[in-house]
């Protein structure tokens, strides 16, 4: 079997659903059965996304973490086919919304590697019942084995009760916690 179906959970709000949406693969060559550990080069195949909400005017870090906030990632395929010979991932199926795991003011999710077209809503953030949409004017590619980081500053306008969301930074990095080797024991 060289093609394996895999899917990330559309609801990753629990730690278990979040972790089960990751896919780590590894291989080694010329390993013979032995009592000694075998080094296996392992890597993540899904793309990881981290959305960090930063406290702006009207918030402290703790009050923002406790605020009535929800985040949805939009327009994502959650199904894929993984080629086990080459470790490549091909997104398939229809697009849908995904609920990330919340850890304080940080929202995390694993997504199938794919490109979301320019002008498409990437994620929506609802604060105090007020929805806000994040749209880029260029295509965004979620890369296999990489982490997309978005930092968004949230300002609360006391006079109007409105909120202002500002993209502070966006980056691609290698995710932490990639296992380096596994023991055969």
TAHUJO-V301952 format. One record per pair of residues at least 24 apart in sequence whose C-alpha atoms are under 7 Angstrom apart, sorted by the first residue. I is the first residue (numbers start at 1). J is the second residue. Records with the same first field share a line. If there is no record, write none. Layout:
I->J, J
This chain:
2->83, 84, 85
3->81, 82, 83, 84
4->81, 82, 83, 84
5->80, 81, 82
6->79, 80, 81, 82
7->78, 79, 80
8->78, 79, 110, 111, 112
9->78
10->78, 97, 98, 99
11->98, 99, 100
12->99, 100, 101, 109
13->99, 100, 101, 102
14->101
15->101
18->101, 109, 110
21->110
22->46, 110
37->183, 184
38->182, 183, 184
39->181, 182
40->181, 182
41->180, 181
42->179, 180
43->145, 178
44->145
45->144, 145
46->110, 111, 112, 113, 144, 145
47->110, 111, 112, 113, 142, 143, 144, 145, 146, 147
48->109, 110, 111, 146, 147, 148
49->108, 109, 110, 147, 148, 149
50->106, 107, 108, 109, 148, 149, 150
51->106, 107, 108, 149, 150, 151
52->105, 106, 107, 150, 151, 152
53->105, 106, 151, 152, 153, 154
54->151, 152, 153, 154
55->153, 154, 155
56->153, 154, 155
57->155, 156
58->155, 156
59->156
64->105
65->104, 105
68->127, 128
69->126, 127, 128
70->125, 126, 127
71->99, 124, 125, 126
72->97, 98, 99, 100, 123, 124, 125
73->97, 98, 99, 122, 123, 124
74->98, 121, 122, 123
75->121, 122
77->112
78->111, 112
79->112
80->112
89->113
113->142, 143, 144
114->141, 142, 143
115->139, 140, 141, 142
116->140, 141
145->174
146->172, 173, 174, 175
147->172, 173, 174, 175
148->172, 173
